[in-house]
């Protein structure tokens, strides 16, 4: 079964310290492109998170959002009240020097917010926020969210696979029609050459043995049986790869190129109006496959 690169997952979780919300979206991309949006204190785990996502999700443009709400008792534990008071007093001193109203409620709220935003307000942040319990919750929730996204990819991939295999079946049917026309085409080529010779040359002067040799050589140059056999082989292998599961997108894309080469060669060698029309239909089906391939994982 094939998997799509398009997916979505969202998981809510909590422990006695925080409420955690992880949301992951993925779209098609040639490689893996991870955009991680998380609180600044979580940057300490960013490399581990990225490595996990790359291993788990393989390819795609992946957007990851972490939303964390700390419970009241944890928030109180984070604030270094001594540092907060120190910065607040420094802000008030600057206001006095500038002759600004330090008693204005708006100004008080502003300087308090600025003091609170300073990094020194946090004490032992790694020990408080990134303890083992919280790390476990983060990665367990991340794993659950990735699994949800993979399930989404599987459903979307199943739809893509049905469409792609329908087009592959169409190409195979058209190939069989060409194969059925091939003996008739060879005879038409032979008759056309004979007719041209009779109309332009004295038939009694034609070396029949030499003519047959040249005829065989010419018809072999136009023979498409080898291309038809290779095309069927590519089609069979395409179906086999589709059953191999996740991560088959690149391999199928390469194989699609090989199928295109065989179809083009058949078209260039056929020299037959009926076969050329079938080749055009095969190319149309192949283009539809290529469009779908852009989103296969």
FENDACOR-V799943 format. One record per residue. N is the residue number from 1. PHI is phi in radians with two decimals (none if undefined). PSI is psi in whole degrees, 0 to 359 (NA if undefined). OMEGA is omega in whole degrees, -180 to 180 (* if undefined). Layout:
BEGIN
N,PHI,PSI,OMEGA
N,PHI,PSI,OMEGA
END
This chain:
BEGIN
1,none,139,178
2,-1.52,156,177
3,-2.10,141,175
4,-1.44,158,172
5,-1.47,345,179
6,-1.40,129,-180
7,-2.84,166,180
8,-2.66,140,176
9,-2.59,144,179
10,-2.54,133,-178
11,-2.44,136,173
12,-1.89,137,179
13,-2.63,165,180
14,-2.76,160,168
15,-2.36,197,-176
16,-1.37,0,-179
17,-1.99,328,-175
18,-2.64,159,169
19,-1.86,127,-173
20,-2.08,134,176
21,-2.24,121,177
22,-2.06,132,179
23,-2.27,130,-179
24,-2.24,131,175
25,-2.15,143,177
26,-2.40,143,176
27,-2.27,174,-176
28,-1.26,147,179
29,-2.81,155,180
30,-1.17,327,178
31,-2.22,212,176
32,-1.92,127,-178
33,-2.32,103,-173
34,-1.82,125,174
35,-1.95,118,-174
36,-1.97,120,178
37,-2.00,112,-175
38,-2.64,164,177
39,-1.04,152,-175
40,-1.06,326,-179
41,-1.20,341,180
42,-1.42,353,180
43,-1.04,336,179
44,-1.10,336,180
45,-1.79,4,-172
46,-1.02,315,-178
47,-1.08,316,178
48,-1.12,320,179
49,-1.14,315,-180
50,-1.09,316,179
51,-1.08,320,179
52,-1.14,315,-179
53,-1.10,318,-180
54,-1.13,319,179
55,-1.20,323,-174
56,-1.43,320,-172
57,-1.81,347,169
58,1.22,295,-176
59,-2.45,163,174
60,2.12,163,172
61,-1.53,108,-169
62,-1.96,120,176
63,-1.87,126,-177
64,-2.14,130,-178
65,-2.14,125,174
66,-1.89,126,173
67,-2.13,124,-175
68,-2.25,130,174
69,-2.03,122,180
70,-1.50,143,178
71,-1.33,155,-167
72,-0.91,316,-175
73,-1.17,331,178
74,-1.31,322,178
75,-1.06,316,179
76,-1.09,322,-180
77,-1.19,337,-177
78,-1.37,335,-170
79,-1.47,125,174
80,-1.54,95,-172
81,-1.10,326,179
82,-1.11,313,179
83,-1.12,321,-180
84,-1.07,314,180
85,-1.09,319,-178
86,-1.06,312,-179
87,-1.17,325,179
88,-1.11,317,180
89,-1.14,325,179
90,-1.15,319,178
91,-1.09,318,-179
92,-1.14,324,179
93,-1.11,319,177
94,-1.10,321,179
95,-1.11,319,179
96,-1.11,319,180
97,-1.15,331,180
98,-1.61,4,-180
99,1.02,38,177
100,-1.72,155,-176
101,-1.31,101,-179
102,-1.32,353,180
103,-1.67,356,179
104,-1.12,125,-177
105,-1.00,323,180
106,-1.15,318,180
107,-1.18,320,178
108,-1.04,314,-180
109,-1.10,322,-178
110,-1.17,313,-177
111,-1.23,329,177
112,-1.14,319,179
113,-1.12,317,-180
114,-1.13,320,178
115,-1.12,321,-179
116,-1.18,330,-177
117,-1.36,347,-179
118,-1.16,144,-175
119,-1.09,335,-176
120,-1.23,350,180
121,-1.17,340,-177
122,-1.68,135,-179
123,-2.08,128,179
124,0.88,53,-172
125,-1.09,321,180
126,-1.08,320,-179
127,-1.24,324,-176
128,-1.40,310,-173
129,-1.55,320,-176
130,-1.77,46,175
131,-1.33,171,-174
132,-1.09,324,-180
133,-1.12,316,-180
134,-1.24,321,177
135,-1.04,316,-180
136,-1.08,317,179
137,-1.09,317,-178
138,-1.08,311,-175
139,-1.34,328,174
140,-1.12,318,179
141,-1.20,322,177
142,-1.08,318,178
143,-1.11,316,179
144,-1.08,319,-180
145,-1.14,318,177
146,-1.08,319,179
147,-1.12,323,176
148,-1.11,318,179
149,-1.12,320,179
150,-1.12,321,176
151,-1.07,319,177
152,-1.08,315,179
153,-1.05,323,-179
154,-1.13,316,179
155,-1.11,313,179
156,-1.14,321,179
157,-1.11,324,178
158,-1.10,320,177
159,-1.13,315,179
160,-1.08,319,-179
161,-1.07,317,179
162,-1.07,316,180
163,-1.12,316,-178
164,-1.13,315,-179
165,-1.19,332,174
166,-1.12,319,179
167,-1.23,324,177
168,-1.11,319,178
169,-1.10,321,178
170,-1.10,315,178
171,-1.05,318,179
172,-1.11,317,179
173,-1.10,319,178
174,-1.16,322,176
175,-1.07,319,179
176,-1.14,325,176
177,-1.14,320,178
178,-1.12,317,180
179,-1.06,323,179
180,-1.20,330,-180
181,-1.46,344,-172
182,-1.03,312,179
183,-1.04,321,179
184,-1.15,320,179
185,-1.08,316,180
186,-1.05,317,-180
187,-1.14,322,178
188,-1.11,320,178
189,-1.09,315,-180
190,-1.07,312,-179
191,-1.11,322,180
192,-1.12,319,179
193,-1.15,317,180
194,-1.08,316,-180
195,-1.09,318,179
196,-1.10,319,179
197,-1.14,316,-178
198,-1.13,325,-179
199,-1.35,338,-173
200,-2.09,348,-177
201,-2.34,159,176
202,-1.34,113,-174
203,-1.04,329,-178
204,-1.18,339,-179
205,-1.62,0,-179
206,-1.44,127,175
207,-1.33,107,-174
208,-1.08,320,-179
209,-1.14,315,178
210,-1.11,322,180
211,-1.09,317,180
212,-1.12,321,178
213,-1.09,314,179
214,-1.14,323,180
215,-1.10,315,179
216,-1.07,317,-180
217,-1.09,315,-177
218,-1.15,316,-179
219,-1.17,324,177
220,-1.10,325,178
221,-1.13,331,-180
222,-1.69,359,-176
223,-1.17,136,-179
224,-2.05,8,-179
225,-1.06,320,-179
226,-1.10,319,178
227,-1.16,322,179
228,-1.13,321,179
229,-1.16,315,179
230,-1.13,321,179
231,-1.06,317,178
232,-1.12,322,178
233,-1.10,318,178
234,-1.12,320,180
235,-1.11,316,179
236,-1.09,317,-179
237,-1.17,324,177
238,-1.01,314,-180
239,-1.13,322,179
240,-1.10,316,-180
241,-1.09,322,-180
242,-1.04,333,-180
243,-1.50,355,-175
244,-1.47,351,173
245,1.65,217,-168
246,-1.26,147,174
247,1.40,25,-177
248,-1.74,2,-174
249,-1.02,311,-177
250,-1.11,316,-179
251,-1.08,318,178
252,-1.16,325,178
253,-1.12,318,177
254,-1.11,318,-179
255,-1.16,324,177
256,-1.06,323,177
257,-1.11,320,179
258,-1.16,321,177
259,-1.06,318,179
260,-1.09,321,179
261,-1.10,317,180
262,-1.13,319,179
263,-1.11,317,179
264,-1.10,319,180
265,-1.14,318,177
266,-1.03,316,-180
267,-1.12,321,-178
268,-1.30,332,-177
269,-1.64,343,-170
270,-1.12,312,-179
271,0.94,42,-178
272,-2.55,129,-175
273,-1.08,316,-179
274,-1.09,317,180
275,-1.22,323,179
276,-1.05,321,178
277,-1.12,320,178
278,-1.16,323,178
279,-1.11,319,178
280,-1.06,318,178
281,-1.14,322,177
282,-1.12,319,179
283,-1.13,321,179
284,-1.09,316,178
285,-1.12,322,-179
286,-1.16,323,178
287,-1.09,321,177
288,-1.11,322,177
289,-1.12,316,-179
290,-1.07,321,178
291,-1.08,318,179
292,-1.23,328,-178
293,-1.07,332,-179
294,-1.05,341,-177
295,-1.98,10,180
296,-1.56,131,-179
297,-1.19,NA,*
END
